[in-house]
């Protein structure tokens, strides 16, 4: 048997890789009906041949060997599928755990950031509250101070107005009485002593004047014909006129001071109100931002708890799965080793039983009694067996010629040489070859299953990675384009702000120069008008004094002494005073307009600088983000190129596996079933040739 098997194996083709459909199977599919027919013919010719117990044992052990190999292969296929499940699940769980860890770190960072932002906003809100309270207190204090100043102003202004009015009435009375009359009523003059603003010196002068008027004897010293107040009121009128002018000036100054004080108060209140409004708006915005941060923090904490629990569950499942898979792998190795040892023992047993020491002697001695008793019968049936042998040979040759089959032709030659021993040996060799090829195809099937599963997993992962990278690249490209557009718009906005601030500065400088020049001109005009008033008032005061106290006779050519243009003097001085007050009002209005314009300019510049700074920071942030995303895009494209190459390699390997591993018309299960049927039919033919009963 060993030498026959070596000769048979020399005729088999040498293959470097398991083939999907063994060549012997294709041959046996064509030769099997003829082999079975030949076996039945041989059985009809020699149905009386006995089978020894040793042959029965060999057949049983050969069946055990085939069954053991099949079960070992089935176990390998089963464990390969289970190992693939373990590997895939382990990869998925590890990836899920790694992603959960990254998400947990990100959530912790988000929670920390939201907490820091909320704490910072809390401090800033408290600062805004303090500022608002301080500014409201300043507003109330300014209102109280303004009320006090207004009350004092009203009282002082009232005193000045009443004093000026009383002086005007007294001057008018004295001027009307400035001619010789025996008696006059000076109640208006006497009433001046009741006003607090009238100086004591003036009151004393009025007392002296009124006393002289009440003592007519004193007037008779110079002339018996003198009247009671002839020219005596001019000095008093001059004094009262000076007081009137002084009070007018002081009242005008008081009004200017009140106007400036009210304007300063209004500006202060406006600034405080604007600051309170802005701070209130900032506080509300920060309070809203704080609420959003706290809500985001709560959401992140919830996600953190869920992610942590999911991660712990995945870790526990992975630990259990790893332990189970390791145990199964250990059990598989032990079972495979045990099966290999079992198959090796059966193979050695078959070799021993098939040796000449056992089977040869059994074939030689055990059936001797039956052969002796049936020798005469065999001799008589020799002619019949030879005839049937010739019919089988003729049939096999005709079928071999019809199908162009070298196997059938070789079988026919062997049947012609020895219808029993050679045909039986050929069938046994064919059975062994089919079983070996079955094991070979099973091993190839396991290798294909492993390779196809691994390749499918690789193609799936790489395809998903390529699609994910394409999506990420598209997202990065869109984000970069949006950032570029935003940066362009922000840069344009910053340039517009710079231009607006430059234009506002230029206009402000021009307006300021104009206002300063106007103020300077108004001040110079006021100074000039004041000087003119001083000159006129001093002149007419001297002229009045000269005619009031020095009783000189006028020249013969004049009817009365010259006193100056007293009538025109009042109108000119009044007009000059009005002009002076107009220039003072112009100065005050220009200063107020200048302060308002400067304040508006400062507000505009502050807002513009804040806006520019915010936009500049936004540009810097978006530029940095664009650079990061551009770098990330470069990395993603490199990853895509590498992943695409890996996917192409996996697809190429899959195309290489297709011819030998992918079913083409006949499935692996069908081939196994058909081979099993062929082996059973050949075993049946072998039993027929051995003379067993198949009924």
C-alpha angles and dihedrals in degrees: 000000000000093000091045091051091050090051090048093048090052089062093053119095117251112239127189095201132030111268121223096233117024116231093230090058091058090048093046091051089062098037099042099085091049092045090051090048090050091048091053091048090050090048090052088051097047109018091141095067111119125224116224123225090245090061090050090053091049091051091049092049091047088053090049090049093052092045092048092051091048093049091047090052093046089051090050091051091047093049092045089057091045092047090049088052090050093048095046094045092046091051091048093048094046090049090048091049092048091049090047091052091050090047091048091052091048092048092049090050090048092049091049091048093048090048091051092047092049092049092048092048090049090056092046092048089051088050090051090049090052092047092048092049091048093048092047089051090049090050092051092045091049090050091052093047089046091051091051092047091048092050092050090046093050092050094046093043090050091052091049092046093048091045092048091047092049091047091050091051092046092048090049091051092048092047091051089051094048094114135069112289129150095231138009138178114242099179091127090054093047090050091064090075090069095064116095095213093061106099119239091243090058091047090052091049089051090050090052091047093048091045091054089051092052093050108065092175092070089061095058095066095086099036136356089222097051119123122234099257106013105164092336095116097062094083091047091048090050091049092048091046090054090049089049092051091046093050091047091052092046092047090050090049089047091052091049090049091048091048092050091045092050091047092050090048092049091049091048093049090046092051092046091047091050091048091048091049093047093045091047090051091047090049092051092048092049092046089053091047090049091052090051091050091049091049091048089049091052091048091048091050090052091049089047092054092047093046092047093051091046091049092050090049091050091048091051091047091048091050091050092045093049092050092047094046092048090050091048091048091051091048090048093052091049092048093047092049091048092048091048090051090047093051090046090052092049091048092051090047091052090050091050095046091044092053121107090250091067112016095032094054091041091053089045102048111016101065094039095104094052091046092053093051094046100041093101092049092049091050092052093048095047093096091051093048091050090052092050090045090055091049091052092047092049091048094048092048093049091049091046090052092046094049095032089233120163090190092060091044091052089046091052091052091050092048089051091052098043121353092196117031100036096041091049091048091049092051091048091049090049091050091050091047092050091049092049091049089047089056090044092051091046090054089047090049091052090048091048092047090051094045094044092047092048091045092048091050090048093048091047094049094044093046091051090046091050092048091047091049091049090051092047091047091050090048092048092047091050091047092048091050091049091048090049090051092047092048090050092050093046092048089050090048091050090050090050090050091051090050092047092049091047091049092046090050091050092048091045092052092049092046091047093051089049092048093046090050090048091050091047092049091047091050092048090047091050090050092049093047090048090051091050091049090049092051093048095044093047092049096048091042090055091045091052092048092049093054097037103055105021110073099204125159113245120239115277092249095059126069093212138010116275112254100174128257092309095161094052091040093069094053095046094047091048092051091047090051090051090049090049091051090048091053089046090051090047089053092048093045092047092049090049091048090047092050091047092047091047090049092049089047092050091048092048092047092047092049091044093049091048090048091046092048091049092048091046091052089047089052091050092048094047091045091052090046090049091051091049092048091046089053090045089050090054090050091047091051091050089048090049091051092050094043091047090053090051090049091049089050091050091049091048091050089049089053088051091051094049099078094052104026108031116080113251109194098318120060125222091248091053091050091050092049094048092046089050090052091049092050091049091048091049090048088050090050089049090053090049091052089048088056098249122154110252096184 
